[in-house]
């Protein structure tokens, strides 16, 4: 199978099986430990990254939000606290991840605001012009078709509404570039190994980050898929990058 972007060919287990199938399998498997793993791998900085991302779209005052590739719902829960929308649809391909998210939402009494739906990012079932914002944190690199997914995001957004996402990136400046290389090659596998027994599962993360379109390349991907007023912002010396584009 040919891929538009290198990251679409990076899979957790088997290069000859569809990425969609493998990503669903991976996240269903690691769902119970995902939140702990995420916090450990990011050294606890991931919530700061999410907060900064959401503050970037406060001026849009979105009432109906889609959190795409929601995982266990942390970004949706934080969006409720920071943006105070009327509804948040938290969508993901992994039922296992959303089951964990549903528990968290119920514990906080937010089920009237945050609802979960199993959705394929490249073939969503929502009507055109449904949402005031689409947000996503650290999930885009798992898409099996970035172009199809971005065109679907554009379709379900209302005119002028923002698409905001945060994604892990490879730092370009020294010494962070070298430190990041050491961390992903030597520290990350050890930390991941505490939670996971399969080599492929923790190899997938740094491999997918390295293959993901970054910086200006990603801005061009957004432009090619019809987004306007595209901006980006690097956080923590380039470990994470925020992107925003409007319909």
RAWO-V27617 format. One record per residue. N is the residue number from 1. RES is the residue in one letter. PHI is phi in whole degrees, -180 to 180 (999 if undefined). PSI is psi in whole degrees, 0 to 359 (none if undefined). D_CENTER is the distance of its C-alpha to the mean C-alpha in Angstrom with 2 decimals. Layout:
BEGIN
N_RES_PHI_PSI_D_CENTER ; N_RES_PHI_PSI_D_CENTER
END
This chain:
BEGIN
1_X_999_131_23.73 ; 2_X_-86_149_23.03 ; 3_X_-124_142_19.58 ; 4_X_-68_321_18.85 ; 5_X_-127_145_16.56 ; 6_X_-55_321_17.19 ; 7_X_-62_334_13.73 ; 8_X_-68_342_14.34 ; 9_X_-96_357_17.28 ; 10_X_-87_118_15.77 ; 11_X_-123_156_15.98 ; 12_X_-68_328_16.22 ; 13_X_-125_302_19.85 ; 14_X_-137_117_21.86 ; 15_X_-64_347_21.68 ; 16_X_-98_358_23.93 ; 17_X_-105_152_21.91 ; 18_X_-59_137_19.26 ; 19_X_-61_318_15.69 ; 20_X_-54_313_14.64 ; 21_X_-64_317_17.30 ; 22_X_-72_321_16.53 ; 23_X_-65_318_12.81 ; 24_X_-60_314_14.03 ; 25_X_-61_314_16.87 ; 26_X_-60_310_15.07 ; 27_X_-74_331_12.81 ; 28_X_-63_322_15.88 ; 29_X_-71_318_17.88 ; 30_X_-94_2_16.02 ; 31_X_-50_313_14.99 ; 32_X_-61_332_18.04 ; 33_X_-107_1_17.36 ; 34_X_-59_315_13.58 ; 35_X_-63_317_13.82 ; 36_X_-65_315_16.73 ; 37_X_-60_316_15.33 ; 38_X_-60_313_12.23 ; 39_X_-63_319_14.79 ; 40_X_-68_313_17.23 ; 41_X_-65_327_15.22 ; 42_X_-91_3_14.06 ; 43_X_58_31_17.68 ; 44_X_81_5_16.75 ; 45_X_-88_351_15.29 ; 46_X_-62_326_11.71 ; 47_X_-68_323_13.14 ; 48_X_-60_316_14.87 ; 49_X_-60_317_11.86 ; 50_X_-66_319_10.37 ; 51_X_-61_313_13.99 ; 52_X_-60_320_14.57 ; 53_X_-61_311_11.74 ; 54_X_-68_326_13.20 ; 55_X_-62_334_16.67 ; 56_X_-68_336_16.14 ; 57_X_-112_14_16.26 ; 58_X_-58_322_18.97 ; 59_X_-67_343_21.66 ; 60_X_-76_340_20.32 ; 61_X_47_56_21.11 ; 62_X_-69_134_18.96 ; 63_X_-95_326_20.65 ; 64_X_-126_114_18.51 ; 65_X_-116_141_14.71 ; 66_X_-108_121_12.17 ; 67_X_-100_104_8.94 ; 68_X_-91_139_7.20 ; 69_X_57_51_5.61 ; 70_X_-66_336_7.12 ; 71_X_64_236_8.23 ; 72_X_-94_17_11.26 ; 73_X_84_6_10.98 ; 74_X_-61_320_11.06 ; 75_X_-68_322_9.25 ; 76_X_-64_316_11.56 ; 77_X_-64_318_14.47 ; 78_X_-67_322_14.14 ; 79_X_-62_323_13.94 ; 80_X_-63_319_17.10 ; 81_X_-70_321_18.80 ; 82_X_-89_321_18.16 ; 83_X_-103_342_18.29 ; 84_X_51_52_20.62 ; 85_X_-77_170_19.81 ; 86_X_-77_318_21.97 ; 87_X_-141_149_19.33 ; 88_X_-130_123_15.64 ; 89_X_-96_117_14.63 ; 90_X_-101_111_11.85 ; 91_X_-115_142_11.08 ; 92_X_-157_163_10.04 ; 93_X_-90_342_12.07 ; 94_X_-99_113_13.02 ; 95_X_-67_326_15.94 ; 96_X_-62_316_16.28 ; 97_X_-65_316_13.03 ; 98_X_-68_330_13.92 ; 99_X_-62_318_17.46 ; 100_X_-64_316_16.58 ; 101_X_-62_320_14.72 ; 102_X_-61_321_17.81 ; 103_X_-62_316_20.07 ; 104_X_-65_318_18.48 ; 105_X_-65_318_18.71 ; 106_X_-65_319_22.28 ; 107_X_-60_327_23.30 ; 108_X_-92_359_22.50 ; 109_X_66_36_24.25 ; 110_X_-109_14_21.44 ; 111_X_-64_338_21.71 ; 112_X_-76_345_23.51 ; 113_X_-109_315_20.54 ; 114_X_-105_121_17.39 ; 115_X_-123_148_17.65 ; 116_X_-106_141_15.61 ; 117_X_-141_134_15.79 ; 118_X_-77_122_15.14 ; 119_X_-142_145_14.01 ; 120_X_-92_120_13.55 ; 121_X_-58_334_11.20 ; 122_X_-92_357_14.09 ; 123_X_-153_65_16.81 ; 124_X_-76_153_16.11 ; 125_X_-98_2_19.25 ; 126_X_-73_149_19.05 ; 127_X_-67_162_21.90 ; 128_X_-59_150_21.78 ; 129_X_55_46_21.36 ; 130_X_-92_321_20.07 ; 131_X_-112_148_17.55 ; 132_X_-85_345_18.16 ; 133_X_-164_145_14.53 ; 134_X_-117_129_11.16 ; 135_X_-125_156_8.26 ; 136_X_-160_140_4.48 ; 137_X_-127_117_3.34 ; 138_X_59_37_2.91 ; 139_X_-125_344_2.33 ; 140_X_-63_324_4.73 ; 141_X_-68_347_7.19 ; 142_X_-87_354_7.82 ; 143_X_-68_140_9.19 ; 144_X_-83_341_12.96 ; 145_X_-142_100_13.81 ; 146_X_-66_315_11.87 ; 147_X_-61_312_15.03 ; 148_X_-61_319_15.63 ; 149_X_-66_317_12.20 ; 150_X_-66_324_12.64 ; 151_X_-68_326_16.20 ; 152_X_-68_320_15.35 ; 153_X_-59_313_13.24 ; 154_X_-58_318_16.35 ; 155_X_-63_317_18.61 ; 156_X_-84_349_17.41 ; 157_X_-78_148_17.28 ; 158_X_-77_154_20.65 ; 159_X_-56_133_22.44 ; 160_X_84_353_21.56 ; 161_X_-80_153_18.40 ; 162_X_-91_148_15.31 ; 163_X_-112_115_11.89 ; 164_X_-119_130_9.90 ; 165_X_-145_151_6.61 ; 166_X_-110_139_6.43 ; 167_X_-144_143_6.35 ; 168_X_-68_139_9.03 ; 169_X_-135_167_12.18 ; 170_X_-93_120_15.76 ; 171_X_-59_144_18.25 ; 172_X_-100_340_21.12 ; 173_X_-100_145_23.81 ; 174_X_-82_151_26.14 ; 175_X_-87_355_26.40 ; 176_X_-59_325_22.67 ; 177_X_-59_314_22.16 ; 178_X_-69_317_24.68 ; 179_X_-62_320_23.52 ; 180_X_-64_320_19.94 ; 181_X_-61_316_21.59 ; 182_X_-63_317_23.69 ; 183_X_-62_312_20.90 ; 184_X_-71_327_18.74 ; 185_X_-82_325_21.95 ; 186_X_-117_319_23.95 ; 187_X_-83_314_22.38 ; 188_X_-58_316_18.99 ; 189_X_-61_324_20.85 ; 190_X_-67_313_23.29 ; 191_X_-63_316_20.84 ; 192_X_-64_323_18.87 ; 193_X_-63_337_22.31 ; 194_X_-65_327_23.17 ; 195_X_-102_335_20.74 ; 196_X_-132_144_20.64 ; 197_X_-102_356_23.60 ; 198_X_-104_124_22.22 ; 199_X_-54_319_22.08 ; 200_X_-61_325_19.69 ; 201_X_-65_321_16.93 ; 202_X_-93_347_16.84 ; 203_X_-72_327_17.77 ; 204_X_-60_320_14.72 ; 205_X_-62_300_12.36 ; 206_X_-63_327_14.60 ; 207_X_-66_319_15.57 ; 208_X_-72_327_12.22 ; 209_X_-66_314_11.65 ; 210_X_-64_328_15.24 ; 211_X_-90_354_15.04 ; 212_X_-79_138_12.13 ; 213_X_-61_129_13.73 ; 214_X_-125_156_13.88 ; 215_X_58_232_15.65 ; 216_X_-65_330_18.24 ; 217_X_-62_317_17.42 ; 218_X_-69_325_14.01 ; 219_X_-62_322_16.03 ; 220_X_-68_324_18.46 ; 221_X_-61_316_16.00 ; 222_X_-62_317_15.17 ; 223_X_-63_315_18.95 ; 224_X_-62_333_19.92 ; 225_X_-94_12_17.91 ; 226_X_100_4_19.83 ; 227_X_-83_153_18.00 ; 228_X_-124_170_20.34 ; 229_X_49_52_20.63 ; 230_X_-84_132_17.72 ; 231_X_-136_160_17.17 ; 232_X_-141_157_15.27 ; 233_X_-146_127_15.72 ; 234_X_-90_142_15.60 ; 235_X_-123_152_15.48 ; 236_X_49_54_17.40 ; 237_X_57_32_19.30 ; 238_X_95_6_16.46 ; 239_X_-69_325_14.35 ; 240_X_-128_145_11.39 ; 241_X_-127_135_11.42 ; 242_X_-98_139_10.71 ; 243_X_-126_144_11.34 ; 244_X_-143_140_13.10 ; 245_X_-145_157_15.26 ; 246_X_-116_152_17.60 ; 247_X_-75_none_19.09
END
